[in-house]
Amino acid sequence: MSRTLSIAAVQAAALPIGTPLDDFAADVRRHADAGADLVVYPELHLFGSGPWPAAEDAQRRRAASVPLDGAFVERLGDIARDAGVWLVPGSICEHGEHGELFNTALTIAPDGALAASYRKIFPWRPFEPYDPGDRFVTCDLPAGTIGLSICYDSWFPEVTRHLAWMGAEVVVNIVRTTTPDRAQELVLARANSIVNQTFTVSVNCAGPDGEGQSIVVDPEGAVLAAAGVDPDVLYVTLDLGSVDRVRESGTAGTNRMWSQFLPTDASLALPLYEGRIDPHRWEPQHSTRQIR
């Protein structure tokens, strides 16, 4: 059975904190009407900052932070339901249960329910004021499973590897890169896809604030779509069955990393993590899970 996922990757400038959501709702509807199953916006798209000093910027973000069970997220659910689409509205400034400040990506279902939330594990330190999350998150859609990551997470291979192991066939990496290292992030998007045999959808904010250059990569590292710096939308339909095919036949018809270990192989100690690779736990999962 064919498994396809049509995505609208929206490379746009961030909206200032407190902007009414009516225009955003209309934009989501437009992409849904264009045939997208999943609409994705950049990191902190609804929490754009101004030309403030770092301390003031952090203070403003904390003041604007919202809980997951509050009116703001409920309004985003209304927007997704009205458009009848899966929605990743970028990430939000989340007010944690104990006063923490998290950079949190959301996935909202077409019925308006909050299907998944992911707190950025690797804030861009020392520049970002956020507390780190403590778990990896995937989300089951009708066509298959996506994994959530945010910007700097892509620099840490542990994130994408865990998402792939948890069953993610598409890693949605939402980004707010305003610095020249976007060039390196494009390499990482391809590399993470290659070594984990997953799609990568890396959506950055547009210029002049951001560096743009959003990119969609297939499980063998080929670029399916790419944007320049200006506002743009990448409409791409992904054949999720290709993840299974690549893993069975190998990248470039050869490399099958997820079949590396035999049941008779010894465990491999991982001194960095004070843990080990257990061959019996190596193969990817096929259901949504969260790991602490």
BELTAQUI-V200663 format. One line per field, one symbol per residue. phi: phi as a letter, one per 30 degrees, with the letter a starting at -180 (. if undefined). burial: 1 if it has 9 or more other C-alpha atoms within 8 Angstrom, else 0. Layout:
phi = ???
burial = ???
//
This chain:
phi = .dbbbcccccdbdddeeidecdddddddddddddjddbcbcdehdcbdccdceeddeddddddddbddccdddddddddddddibdbcdicbdcdddcidcccbdcbcdddjdddabbcedceddcdccddddbacbcbdcedlccccbbhdeddcddddddddddjdcbccccbbcccddeedddddeddddddchbdbccccdddddcchhdabbcdcjdddabcdcdeabccbcccdddddddddcjdhibdbddcdcceddddcdceechbaccedcddddbbdbbcd
burial = 0011111111111111100000001001101100011111111111110000000011001101111000001101111110111111111111110001111111111101011111111110000011111011111100011111111111000011111111111111111110000100110111111101111111111110011111111111101111101111111100111010111011100001010000000000010000011110010100010100
//
